[in-house]
Amino acid sequence: MMFKAVETDRPDVRAVLEQVYQALEEKGYNPLDQLVGYLMTGDPAYITSHREARMLIKQLDRDELLETLLRSFLQK
């Protein structure tokens, strides 16, 4: 039997993305363009510091974020 530990300190990917998306929209940016730029380069300058969006997105591992997005897309 295999045991997988559950990490409770990890932020919810969906919640973080929604908050970052909203912050980018509020500042007048195109959220999809900015998020793609961040995911492609890893440069946090693509994400506004408004509403602490940059700090929030940096809490997530980019590989985990991409995996979560891909899983969500393929399940629909």
C-alpha distances in whole Angstrom, upper triangle without the diagonal:
4,7,10,13,16,19,22,25,25,27,27,28,30,32,33,34,36,38,38,40,42,43,44,46,48,49,50,48,46,43,41,43,42,39,39,41,38,35,37,39,37,40,40,44,43,42,44,44,45,43,41,40,39,38,35,34,34,31,29,28,30,27,25,28,28,25,25,29,28,25,27,30,28,27,30
4,7,10,13,16,19,22,21,24,24,25,27,29,30,31,33,35,35,37,39,40,41,43,45,46,47,45,43,39,38,40,39,35,35,37,35,32,34,35,33,37,36,40,39,38,41,41,42,40,38,36,36,34,32,31,30,27,25,24,26,23,21,24,25,22,22,26,25,22,25,27,26,25,28
4,6,9,13,16,18,18,21,21,23,25,26,27,29,31,32,33,35,37,38,39,41,42,44,45,43,41,38,37,39,37,34,34,36,33,31,33,34,32,35,34,38,38,36,39,38,39,37,35,34,33,31,29,28,28,25,23,22,25,22,20,23,24,21,21,25,24,22,24,27,26,25,28
4,6,9,13,15,15,18,18,19,21,23,23,25,27,28,29,31,33,34,35,37,39,40,41,39,38,34,33,35,34,30,31,33,30,27,29,31,28,31,31,35,34,32,35,34,36,34,31,30,30,28,25,25,24,21,19,19,21,19,16,19,21,18,18,21,21,19,21,24,23,22,26
4,6,9,12,12,15,16,18,20,21,22,24,26,27,28,30,32,32,34,36,37,38,40,38,37,33,33,35,33,29,30,32,29,27,29,30,27,30,29,33,33,31,33,32,34,31,29,28,28,25,23,23,22,19,18,17,20,19,16,19,21,18,18,22,22,20,22,25,25,24,27
4,6,9,9,12,13,15,17,18,19,21,23,23,25,27,28,29,31,33,34,35,37,35,34,31,30,32,31,27,28,30,27,25,28,29,26,29,27,31,31,28,30,30,31,28,26,25,25,23,20,21,20,17,16,16,19,18,15,17,20,17,16,20,21,19,20,23,24,22,25
4,6,6,10,11,13,16,16,16,19,21,21,22,25,26,27,28,30,32,33,35,33,32,28,28,30,28,25,27,28,25,23,26,27,24,26,24,28,28,26,27,26,28,25,23,22,22,20,17,18,17,14,13,14,17,17,14,16,19,17,16,19,21,19,20,24,24,23,26
4,6,8,10,13,15,15,15,18,20,19,21,23,25,25,27,29,30,31,33,32,32,28,28,30,28,25,27,29,25,24,27,28,25,27,25,28,28,25,26,25,26,23,21,21,21,19,16,17,17,13,14,15,18,19,15,17,20,19,17,20,22,21,21,24,25,24,26
4,6,9,12,15,14,13,17,19,18,19,22,23,23,25,27,28,29,31,30,30,26,27,29,26,23,26,27,23,22,26,26,22,24,22,25,25,22,24,22,23,20,18,18,18,15,13,15,14,10,11,13,17,18,15,16,19,19,17,20,23,21,22,25,26,26,28
4,7,9,12,11,11,14,16,16,16,19,21,21,22,25,26,27,29,27,27,23,23,25,23,20,22,23,20,19,22,22,19,21,19,22,22,20,21,20,21,19,17,16,16,14,11,12,12,8,8,10,13,14,11,12,16,15,13,16,19,18,18,21,23,22,24
4,6,9,8,7,10,12,12,13,16,17,17,19,21,22,23,25,24,24,20,21,23,20,17,20,21,18,17,21,21,18,20,17,21,20,17,19,18,18,16,14,13,14,12,8,10,11,7,7,10,13,14,11,11,15,15,13,15,18,17,17,20,22,21,23
4,6,5,6,9,10,11,12,14,16,17,18,20,21,23,25,23,22,19,19,22,20,17,19,21,18,17,21,22,19,21,19,22,21,18,19,19,19,17,15,14,15,14,10,11,13,10,9,12,13,15,11,10,14,14,11,12,16,15,14,17,19,18,20
4,6,5,6,9,10,11,12,14,15,16,18,20,21,23,21,20,16,16,18,17,13,15,18,15,14,17,19,16,18,16,19,18,15,17,18,18,16,15,13,14,13,10,9,11,10,7,10,11,12,9,7,10,11,8,9,12,12,11,14,17,16,17
4,5,5,6,9,10,10,12,14,15,16,18,20,21,20,18,15,15,18,17,13,16,18,16,15,19,21,19,20,18,21,19,16,18,18,18,16,16,13,15,15,12,11,14,13,11,13,13,15,12,9,12,12,9,9,13,12,10,13,16,15,15
4,5,5,6,9,10,11,12,14,15,17,19,20,19,19,15,16,19,17,14,17,20,17,17,21,22,20,21,18,20,19,16,16,17,16,13,13,11,14,14,10,10,14,12,11,14,15,17,14,12,15,16,12,13,16,16,14,16,19,19,19
4,5,5,6,8,10,11,12,14,15,17,19,17,17,13,14,17,15,12,15,17,14,14,18,19,16,17,14,17,15,12,13,13,13,11,10,8,10,10,6,7,10,9,9,12,12,15,13,10,13,15,12,12,16,17,15,17,20,20,21
4,5,5,6,8,10,10,12,14,15,17,15,14,10,11,13,12,9,12,14,12,12,16,17,15,16,14,16,14,11,13,14,14,13,12,9,11,12,9,7,11,11,10,12,12,14,12,9,11,13,11,10,14,15,13,15,18,18,18
4,6,5,6,9,10,11,12,14,15,14,14,10,12,15,13,11,14,17,15,15,19,20,18,19,17,18,16,13,14,15,14,12,13,10,13,14,11,10,14,14,13,16,16,18,16,13,15,17,14,12,16,17,14,16,19,19,18
4,5,5,6,9,10,11,13,14,14,14,11,13,16,14,12,16,17,15,16,20,20,18,18,15,16,15,11,11,12,10,8,9,7,10,11,8,9,13,13,13,16,16,19,17,14,17,19,16,15,19,20,18,19,23,23,22
4,5,5,6,9,10,11,13,11,12,8,11,13,10,9,12,13,12,13,16,17,15,15,12,13,11,8,8,9,9,8,8,5,8,10,7,7,11,12,12,15,14,17,16,13,15,18,16,15,18,20,18,19,22,23,23
4,6,5,6,9,10,11,9,9,5,8,11,9,8,12,13,12,13,16,18,16,16,14,14,12,9,10,12,11,11,12,8,11,13,11,10,14,15,15,17,16,18,18,14,15,18,16,14,17,19,17,17,21,22,21
4,5,5,6,9,10,10,10,8,11,13,12,12,15,16,16,17,20,21,20,19,16,16,14,11,11,12,10,9,11,9,12,14,12,13,16,17,17,20,19,22,21,17,19,21,19,17,21,22,20,20,24,24,23
4,5,5,6,9,9,11,9,12,14,11,12,15,16,15,17,20,20,18,17,14,14,12,9,7,8,6,6,8,6,10,12,11,11,15,16,17,20,19,22,21,18,20,23,21,19,23,24,22,23,26,27,26
4,5,5,6,5,7,5,9,10,8,9,13,13,12,15,17,17,17,15,13,12,9,7,6,9,8,9,11,8,10,13,13,12,15,17,17,19,18,21,21,18,19,22,20,18,22,24,22,22,26,26,26
4,5,5,5,7,6,10,11,10,11,14,15,15,17,20,20,20,19,16,15,13,11,10,12,10,11,14,11,14,17,16,15,18,20,20,23,21,24,23,20,21,24,22,20,23,25,22,22,26,27,25
4,5,8,10,10,13,14,13,14,18,18,18,20,23,23,22,20,18,16,14,12,10,12,9,10,13,11,14,17,16,16,19,21,22,24,23,26,26,22,24,27,25,23,26,28,25,25,29,30,28
4,6,9,10,13,13,12,14,17,16,16,19,21,21,20,18,16,14,12,10,8,10,8,10,12,11,13,16,16,16,19,21,22,24,23,26,26,23,24,27,26,24,27,29,27,27,31,31,30
4,7,9,12,12,11,14,16,16,17,19,21,21,21,19,17,15,13,12,10,13,11,14,16,14,16,19,19,18,21,23,23,26,24,27,27,23,24,27,26,23,26,29,27,26,30,31,29
4,6,9,8,7,10,12,12,13,16,17,18,18,16,14,13,10,9,9,12,11,14,15,13,14,17,17,16,19,21,21,23,21,24,24,21,21,24,23,21,23,26,24,23,27,29,27
4,6,6,6,9,10,11,12,14,16,17,17,16,15,14,11,11,11,15,14,16,17,14,15,19,18,16,19,22,21,22,20,22,23,19,19,22,21,18,21,23,21,20,24,26,24
4,6,5,6,8,10,10,12,14,15,15,15,13,13,10,9,10,13,13,14,15,12,13,16,15,13,16,18,17,19,16,19,19,16,16,19,18,15,18,20,18,18,21,23,22
4,5,5,6,8,10,10,12,14,15,15,14,14,11,11,13,16,16,17,18,14,15,18,17,14,17,19,17,18,15,17,18,14,14,17,16,13,15,18,16,15,19,20,19
4,6,5,6,9,10,11,12,13,13,13,13,9,10,13,16,17,19,19,15,15,19,18,15,17,20,18,19,16,18,19,16,15,19,18,15,17,20,19,18,21,23,22
4,5,5,6,9,10,11,11,10,10,9,5,6,9,13,14,16,15,12,11,15,15,12,14,17,16,17,14,17,18,15,15,18,18,15,18,21,20,19,22,24,24
4,5,5,6,9,10,10,10,10,10,7,7,10,13,14,16,15,11,11,14,13,10,12,15,13,14,11,14,14,11,11,15,14,12,14,17,16,16,19,21,21
4,5,5,6,8,10,11,11,12,9,10,14,17,18,19,19,15,14,17,16,13,14,17,15,15,11,13,15,12,10,14,14,12,13,17,16,15,18,21,20
4,6,5,6,8,8,9,9,6,9,12,15,17,19,18,15,13,16,16,13,14,17,15,15,12,14,16,14,13,16,17,15,17,20,20,19,22,24,24
4,6,5,5,5,6,8,5,7,11,13,16,17,15,12,10,13,13,9,10,13,12,12,9,12,14,11,11,15,16,14,16,19,19,19,22,24,24
4,6,6,8,9,11,9,10,14,16,19,20,18,14,13,15,14,10,11,13,11,10,7,9,11,9,8,11,13,11,13,16,16,16,18,21,22
4,6,8,11,12,10,13,16,19,21,23,21,17,15,18,18,14,14,17,14,13,9,11,13,12,10,14,15,14,14,18,19,18,20,23,23
4,5,9,10,9,12,15,17,20,22,20,17,14,17,17,13,13,16,14,13,10,12,15,14,13,16,18,17,18,21,22,21,23,26,27
4,6,9,9,10,14,15,18,20,17,14,11,13,14,10,9,12,11,10,7,10,13,12,12,15,16,16,17,20,21,21,23,26,27
4,5,6,8,11,13,16,18,16,13,10,12,14,11,10,14,13,13,11,14,16,15,15,18,19,19,21,23,24,24,26,29,29
4,5,6,8,9,13,14,12,10,6,9,11,8,7,11,12,12,11,15,16,14,15,19,19,18,21,23,23,24,27,28,29
4,5,7,9,12,14,13,11,8,11,13,11,11,15,15,16,15,18,20,17,18,22,22,21,23,26,26,26,29,31,31
4,7,10,12,14,13,10,9,12,13,11,11,15,15,16,14,17,18,16,16,20,20,18,21,24,23,23,26,28,28
4,7,9,11,9,7,5,9,10,8,10,13,13,15,13,17,18,15,16,20,19,18,21,23,22,22,26,27,27
4,5,8,8,6,6,9,10,10,12,15,16,18,17,20,21,18,20,23,22,21,24,26,25,25,29,30,30
4,6,5,5,5,7,9,10,11,14,15,18,18,22,22,19,21,24,23,22,26,28,26,27,31,32,32
4,5,6,8,10,11,12,14,16,17,20,20,24,23,20,23,26,24,23,27,28,27,28,31,32,31
4,5,8,9,9,11,13,14,16,20,20,23,22,20,23,25,23,22,26,27,25,27,30,31,30
4,6,5,6,9,10,11,14,17,17,21,20,18,21,23,22,21,25,26,25,27,30,30,30
4,5,5,6,9,10,12,15,15,18,18,15,17,20,19,18,22,23,22,23,26,27,27
4,5,5,6,9,11,13,13,17,17,14,17,20,19,18,22,24,23,24,27,28,28
4,6,5,7,9,12,13,17,16,15,18,20,19,19,23,24,23,25,28,29,30
4,5,5,7,11,12,15,14,12,16,18,16,17,20,21,20,22,25,25,26
4,5,6,8,9,12,12,9,12,15,14,14,17,19,18,20,23,23,24
4,5,7,8,12,12,11,13,16,15,16,19,20,21,22,25,26,27
4,7,9,12,11,10,14,15,15,16,19,20,20,22,24,25,26
4,6,9,7,7,10,11,11,12,15,16,16,19,21,21,23
4,6,5,6,9,10,11,12,14,15,17,18,20,21,23
4,5,5,6,8,10,10,12,14,15,16,18,20,22
4,5,5,6,9,10,11,12,14,15,16,18,20
4,5,5,6,9,10,10,12,14,15,16,19
4,5,5,6,9,10,11,12,14,16,17
4,5,5,6,9,10,10,12,14,16
4,5,5,6,9,10,11,12,15
4,5,5,6,9,10,11,13
4,6,5,6,9,10,11
4,5,5,6,9,10
4,5,5,6,9
4,6,5,7
4,6,6
4,6
4
